[in-house]
Amino acid sequence: MFPRNPDKIRIPAEVRVMWPDGPSRRYSETRIPEASLPYGENGCYVGNYICQHCTLPCQGVYGVKVGAQMAKKWLCSACLDASKPRKVDSGSV
């Protein structure tokens, strides 16, 4: 396998909200490893979703309503699980 060329210019994928109150995804106007799925008719590409809590790339996100205003946030499965109230085992003696 050939080593990567360190002089090669790399175009980073930006993070975009896909529609108002929608999920965030990696997005690029050119096809790159981080954004390789064709999106729309304008020839752009998208990649992984981005969790709106931990900001890490993930395969999918869940739309949940949070806070007093019930604003919608898009969370990865780990952040969704962490946001759920935990059941406390009272135990029996």
N, CA and C atoms as an extended XYZ file, in Angstrom:
279
Properties=species:S:1:pos:R:3:atomname:S:1:resname:S:1:resid:I:1 pbc="F F F"
N         0.848       -1.185        0.000 N   MET     1
C         0.000        0.000        0.000 CA  MET     1
C         0.888        1.240        0.000 C   MET     1
N         0.515        2.223       -0.781 N   PHE     2
C         1.295        3.449       -0.893 CA  PHE     2
C         0.986        4.382        0.271 C   PHE     2
N         2.003        5.069        0.780 N   PRO     3
C         1.734        6.044        1.850 CA  PRO     3
C         0.941        7.224        1.314 C   PRO     3
N         0.171        7.819        2.161 N   ARG     4
C        -0.590        9.006        1.753 CA  ARG     4
C         0.346       10.172        1.485 C   ARG     4
N        -0.017       10.985        0.540 N   ASN     5
C         0.786       12.144        0.180 CA  ASN     5
C         0.457       13.290        1.137 C   ASN     5
N         1.386       13.689        2.011 N   PRO     6
C         1.091       14.762        2.965 CA  PRO     6
C         0.915       16.124        2.307 C   PRO     6
N         1.395       16.256        1.059 N   ASP     7
C         1.273       17.534        0.367 CA  ASP     7
C        -0.081       17.694       -0.322 C   ASP     7
N        -0.848       16.614       -0.379 N   LYS     8
C        -2.140       16.683       -1.059 CA  LYS     8
C        -3.094       17.562       -0.255 C   LYS     8
N        -3.743       18.490       -0.944 N   ILE     9
C        -4.683       19.385       -0.277 CA  ILE     9
C        -5.949       18.609        0.026 C   ILE     9
N        -6.402       18.716        1.248 N   ARG    10
C        -7.596       17.996        1.672 CA  ARG    10
C        -8.722       18.994        1.925 C   ARG    10
N        -9.860       18.740        1.328 N   ILE    11
C       -11.013       19.611        1.511 CA  ILE    11
C       -11.850       19.043        2.650 C   ILE    11
N       -11.983       19.771        3.744 N   PRO    12
C       -12.762       19.240        4.865 CA  PRO    12
C       -14.257       19.328        4.597 C   PRO    12
N       -14.982       18.421        5.214 N   ALA    13
C       -16.441       18.483        5.130 CA  ALA    13
C       -16.926       19.442        6.202 C   ALA    13
N       -17.863       20.292        5.838 N   GLU    14
C       -18.453       21.180        6.836 CA  GLU    14
C       -19.666       20.482        7.438 C   GLU    14
N       -20.144       20.992        8.550 N   VAL    15
C       -21.339       20.451        9.183 CA  VAL    15
C       -22.490       21.391        8.876 C   VAL    15
N       -23.585       20.824        8.359 N   ARG    16
C       -24.754       21.625        7.993 CA  ARG    16
C       -26.011       21.033        8.592 C   ARG    16
N       -26.927       21.911        8.980 N   VAL    17
C       -28.263       21.479        9.363 CA  VAL    17
C       -29.018       21.279        8.055 C   VAL    17
N       -29.618       20.109        7.880 N   MET    18
C       -30.175       19.742        6.587 CA  MET    18
C       -31.473       20.465        6.241 C   MET    18
N       -32.246       20.875        7.238 N   TRP    19
C       -33.449       21.697        7.038 CA  TRP    19
C       -33.745       22.358        8.368 C   TRP    19
N       -34.599       23.362        8.438 N   PRO    20
C       -34.884       24.028        9.720 CA  PRO    20
C       -35.331       23.008       10.771 C   PRO    20
N       -34.681       23.026       11.912 N   ASP    21
C       -34.902       22.068       13.005 CA  ASP    21
C       -34.560       20.638       12.613 C   ASP    21
N       -33.782       20.468       11.562 N   GLY    22
C       -33.420       19.127       11.101 CA  GLY    22
C       -32.083       18.674       11.656 C   GLY    22
N       -31.679       17.459       11.305 N   PRO    23
C       -30.414       16.908       11.794 CA  PRO    23
C       -29.213       17.550       11.097 C   PRO    23
N       -28.072       17.473       11.751 N   SER    24
C       -26.818       17.966       11.182 CA  SER    24
C       -26.098       16.802       10.501 C   SER    24
N       -25.445       17.103        9.374 N   ARG    25
C       -24.661       16.096        8.666 CA  ARG    25
C       -23.383       16.718        8.144 C   ARG    25
N       -22.400       15.854        7.893 N   ARG    26
C       -21.223       16.315        7.174 CA  ARG    26
C       -21.646       16.583        5.743 C   ARG    26
N       -21.135       17.663        5.158 N   TYR    27
C       -21.589       18.130        3.854 CA  TYR    27
C       -20.398       18.660        3.071 C   TYR    27
N       -20.370       18.389        1.782 N   SER    28
C       -19.285       18.891        0.944 CA  SER    28
C       -19.788       19.088       -0.486 C   SER    28
N       -19.218       20.060       -1.167 N   GLU    29
C       -19.572       20.289       -2.566 CA  GLU    29
C       -18.799       19.366       -3.494 C   GLU    29
N       -17.757       18.706       -2.976 N   THR    30
C       -17.016       17.710       -3.746 CA  THR    30
C       -17.040       16.391       -2.987 C   THR    30
N       -16.891       15.304       -3.706 N   ARG    31
C       -16.930       13.982       -3.070 CA  ARG    31
C       -15.621       13.731       -2.323 C   ARG    31
N       -15.726       13.509       -1.031 N   ILE    32
C       -14.576       13.209       -0.181 CA  ILE    32
C       -14.976       12.044        0.725 C   ILE    32
N       -14.016       11.367        1.370 N   PRO    33
C       -14.373       10.224        2.217 CA  PRO    33
C       -15.385       10.561        3.319 C   PRO    33
N       -15.307       11.761        3.880 N   GLU    34
C       -16.219       12.139        4.960 CA  GLU    34
C       -17.621       12.469        4.462 C   GLU    34
N       -17.779       12.703        3.164 N   ALA    35
C       -19.078       13.033        2.586 CA  ALA    35
C       -19.139       12.462        1.172 C   ALA    35
N       -19.604       11.228        1.057 N   SER    36
C       -19.550       10.563       -0.243 CA  SER    36
C       -20.912       10.162       -0.806 C   SER    36
N       -21.998       10.438       -0.087 N   LEU    37
C       -23.327       10.101       -0.595 CA  LEU    37
C       -23.894       11.270       -1.392 C   LEU    37
N       -24.289       11.054       -2.653 N   PRO    38
C       -24.875       12.152       -3.435 CA  PRO    38
C       -26.119       12.696       -2.746 C   PRO    38
N       -26.262       14.018       -2.753 N   TYR    39
C       -27.388       14.661       -2.082 CA  TYR    39
C       -27.977       15.739       -2.978 C   TYR    39
N       -29.251       15.622       -3.256 N   GLY    40
C       -29.939       16.658       -4.018 CA  GLY    40
C       -29.535       16.699       -5.470 C   GLY    40
N       -30.046       17.680       -6.152 N   GLU    41
C       -29.796       17.819       -7.579 CA  GLU    41
C       -28.628       18.748       -7.888 C   GLU    41
N       -28.040       19.352       -6.859 N   ASN    42
C       -26.962       20.317       -7.107 CA  ASN    42
C       -25.577       19.686       -7.087 C   ASN    42
N       -25.491       18.349       -7.018 N   GLY    43
C       -24.210       17.673       -7.089 CA  GLY    43
C       -23.404       17.707       -5.815 C   GLY    43
N       -24.023       17.949       -4.677 N   CYS    44
C       -23.318       17.965       -3.396 CA  CYS    44
C       -23.347       16.572       -2.782 C   CYS    44
N       -22.589       16.415       -1.694 N   TYR    45
C       -22.469       15.125       -1.034 CA  TYR    45
C       -22.647       15.283        0.474 C   TYR    45
N       -23.200       14.245        1.104 N   VAL    46
C       -23.352       14.240        2.557 CA  VAL    46
C       -22.681       12.989        3.123 C   VAL    46
N       -22.371       13.057        4.413 N   GLY    47
C       -21.764       11.930        5.109 CA  GLY    47
C       -22.530       11.627        6.376 C   GLY    47
N       -21.796       11.255        7.413 N   ASN    48
C       -22.406       10.876        8.681 CA  ASN    48
C       -23.243       12.000        9.277 C   ASN    48
N       -24.207       11.589       10.090 N   TYR    49
C       -24.944       12.556       10.902 CA  TYR    49
C       -24.038       13.027       12.033 C   TYR    49
N       -24.332       14.180       12.595 N   ILE    50
C       -23.579       14.716       13.730 CA  ILE    50
C       -24.549       14.893       14.885 C   ILE    50
N       -24.237       14.288       16.028 N   CYS    51
C       -25.078       14.433       17.218 CA  CYS    51
C       -25.028       15.891       17.676 C   CYS    51
N       -26.190       16.467       17.982 N   GLN    52
C       -26.233       17.866       18.396 CA  GLN    52
C       -25.939       18.045       19.880 C   GLN    52
N       -25.602       16.946       20.582 N   HIS    53
C       -25.194       17.070       21.984 CA  HIS    53
C       -23.687       16.835       22.123 C   HIS    53
N       -23.221       15.652       21.731 N   CYS    54
C       -21.784       15.344       21.882 CA  CYS    54
C       -20.965       15.803       20.678 C   CYS    54
N       -21.611       16.183       19.595 N   THR    55
C       -21.012       16.673       18.342 CA  THR    55
C       -20.101       15.660       17.649 C   THR    55
N       -20.292       14.372       17.918 N   LEU    56
C       -19.512       13.335       17.252 CA  LEU    56
C       -20.278       12.790       16.052 C   LEU    56
N       -19.560       12.352       15.001 N   PRO    57
C       -20.234       11.737       13.872 CA  PRO    57
C       -20.835       10.396       14.277 C   PRO    57
N       -21.998       10.058       13.704 N   CYS    58
C       -22.652        8.793       14.016 CA  CYS    58
C       -23.451        8.329       12.798 C   CYS    58
N       -23.898        7.085       12.829 N   GLN    59
C       -24.626        6.511       11.701 CA  GLN    59
C       -26.056        7.016       11.602 C   GLN    59
N       -26.642        7.411       12.712 N   GLY    60
C       -28.011        7.890       12.708 CA  GLY    60
C       -28.296        8.702       13.958 C   GLY    60
N       -29.336        9.504       13.910 N   VAL    61
C       -29.719       10.328       15.053 CA  VAL    61
C       -31.225       10.195       15.289 C   VAL    61
N       -31.640       10.520       16.506 N   TYR    62
C       -33.036       10.469       16.911 CA  TYR    62
C       -33.502       11.876       17.255 C   TYR    62
N       -34.652       12.274       16.724 N   GLY    63
C       -35.215       13.577       17.040 CA  GLY    63
C       -35.954       13.505       18.364 C   GLY    63
N       -35.518       14.289       19.349 N   VAL    64
C       -36.167       14.308       20.664 CA  VAL    64
C       -36.461       15.754       21.038 C   VAL    64
N       -37.528       15.931       21.797 N   LYS    65
C       -37.873       17.275       22.270 CA  LYS    65
C       -37.331       17.427       23.678 C   LYS    65
N       -36.610       18.533       23.896 N   VAL    66
C       -35.952       18.762       25.182 CA  VAL    66
C       -36.253       20.163       25.698 C   VAL    66
N       -36.120       20.325       26.991 N   GLY    67
C       -36.251       21.645       27.603 CA  GLY    67
C       -37.680       22.104       27.773 C   GLY    67
N       -37.818       23.246       28.421 N   ALA    68
C       -39.134       23.815       28.697 CA  ALA    68
C       -39.848       24.216       27.412 C   ALA    68
N       -39.105       24.671       26.410 N   GLN    69
C       -39.713       25.083       25.142 CA  GLN    69
C       -39.947       23.894       24.210 C   GLN    69
N       -39.544       22.696       24.643 N   MET    70
C       -39.683       21.475       23.840 CA  MET    70
C       -39.016       21.626       22.473 C   MET    70
N       -37.827       22.212       22.473 N   ALA    71
C       -37.063       22.360       21.236 CA  ALA    71
C       -36.589       20.984       20.776 C   ALA    71
N       -36.560       20.773       19.480 N   LYS    72
C       -36.127       19.488       18.942 CA  LYS    72
C       -34.615       19.470       18.806 C   LYS    72
N       -33.997       18.389       19.321 N   LYS    73
C       -32.567       18.150       19.153 CA  LYS    73
C       -32.410       16.776       18.541 C   LYS    73
N       -31.327       16.601       17.818 N   TRP    74
C       -31.039       15.324       17.172 CA  TRP    74
C       -29.865       14.685       17.888 C   TRP    74
N       -30.120       13.520       18.535 N   LEU    75
C       -29.131       12.871       19.384 CA  LEU    75
C       -28.745       11.495       18.859 C   LEU    75
N       -27.470       11.128       19.070 N   CYS    76
C       -27.020        9.778       18.754 CA  CYS    76
C       -27.600        8.822       19.796 C   CYS    76
N       -27.476        7.530       19.571 N   SER    77
C       -28.079        6.569       20.494 CA  SER    77
C       -27.456        6.645       21.887 C   SER    77
N       -26.152        6.919       21.980 N   ALA    78
C       -25.505        7.012       23.291 CA  ALA    78
C       -26.037        8.212       24.089 C   ALA    78
N       -26.189        9.355       23.440 N   CYS    79
C       -26.711       10.541       24.135 CA  CYS    79
C       -28.195       10.372       24.455 C   CYS    79
N       -28.928        9.695       23.577 N   LEU    80
C       -30.338        9.430       23.841 CA  LEU    80
C       -30.481        8.542       25.078 C   LEU    80
N       -29.682        7.480       25.159 N   ASP    81
C       -29.730        6.596       26.326 CA  ASP    81
C       -29.345        7.335       27.603 C   ASP    81
N       -28.333        8.200       27.504 N   ALA    82
C       -27.878        8.950       28.691 CA  ALA    82
C       -28.922        9.968       29.149 C   ALA    82
N       -29.791       10.411       28.245 N   SER    83
C       -30.780       11.428       28.611 CA  SER    83
C       -32.023       10.837       29.258 C   SER    83
N       -32.194        9.526       29.152 N   LYS    84
C       -33.376        8.882       29.729 CA  LYS    84
C       -33.201        8.754       31.242 C   LYS    84
N       -34.292        8.951       32.004 N   PRO    85
C       -34.188        8.773       33.457 CA  PRO    85
C       -33.871        7.322       33.784 C   PRO    85
N       -33.038        7.142       34.762 N   ARG    86
C       -32.635        5.800       35.181 CA  ARG    86
C       -33.598        5.276       36.239 C   ARG    86
N       -33.914        4.006       36.121 N   LYS    87
C       -34.748        3.360       37.134 CA  LYS    87
C       -33.862        2.972       38.304 C   LYS    87
N       -34.312        3.288       39.488 N   VAL    88
C       -33.555        2.950       40.684 CA  VAL    88
C       -34.152        1.676       41.266 C   VAL    88
N       -33.294        0.688       41.447 N   ASP    89
C       -33.738       -0.582       42.016 CA  ASP    89
C       -33.777       -0.451       43.525 C   ASP    89
N       -34.989       -0.525       44.063 N   SER    90
C       -35.123       -0.365       45.515 CA  SER    90
C       -34.588       -1.596       46.234 C   SER    90
N       -34.511       -2.706       45.547 N   GLY    91
C       -33.991       -3.923       46.137 CA  GLY    91
C       -34.926       -4.479       47.191 C   GLY    91
N       -34.825       -5.724       47.450 N   SER    92
C       -35.643       -6.328       48.497 CA  SER    92
C       -34.712       -7.007       49.494 C   SER    92
N       -35.050       -6.872       50.739 N   VAL    93
C       -34.197       -7.428       51.788 CA  VAL    93
C       -34.909       -8.564       52.461 C   VAL    93
